[in-house]
Amino acid sequence: MRFLFLAAFFLAPLAARALPPEQEAFWKNLQALCGQAFAGKVVAGTAASDSQFAKEVLVMHVRACGENEIKIPFHVGPNRSRTWVVTRTANGLRLKHDHRHEDGSEDKVTQYGGDTASAGSAESQDFPADAFTANLIPAAKTNIWTVAVAPGKTFAYGLRREAENRRFRVEFDLTKPIAAPPAPWGHR
């Protein structure tokens, strides 16, 4: 009996965490895209740097889907430094930005993001910046990232920074899968 208790105690963190129904549906929408890649375009951008993104070929690839983590590389032209990481937590979902150099080493500005503050919806989740992000990038302390999936239609990644009226949004056409791109930097 004691062995069963200890096994359950140590294995429980490995099991998928229960999510509110809206987040569970959202998670399933993301998982349905696993292994697929899609081309996208910038549909909103208020910073000068956003115009450079708009000139590049943009590709997202739902590359790795685990029970508690989904990795989505975001390629901007030949730059393969960005991966969005969505994780199930004890309290909801977490979005982190994994940034790497071409040699695979972590960028000094990496692992920023935040956790959901509400159940969101089956098609959209907001991730307000966490304390780690506010420390790492003080200007981003008011950031809210949004990941949205309209099944069979679009996948969108967006950023709002209310303090500066900053907006960025890129949408990917889910009706037209493309060939998977090379692995992101730092991943096999």
Secondary structure, DSSP 8 states (H G I E B T S, - for coil): -HHHHHHHHHHGGGS-----HHHHHHHHHHHTTTT-EEEEEEEEE-STTHHHHHHS-EEEE--EE-SSEEEEEEEETTEEEEEEEEEEETTEEEEEEEEB-TTS-B-SS-SEEEE-SS---SSEEEEE--HHHHHH-GGGTTEEEEEEEETTTEEEEEEEEGGGTEEEEEEEEEEEEE------TT--
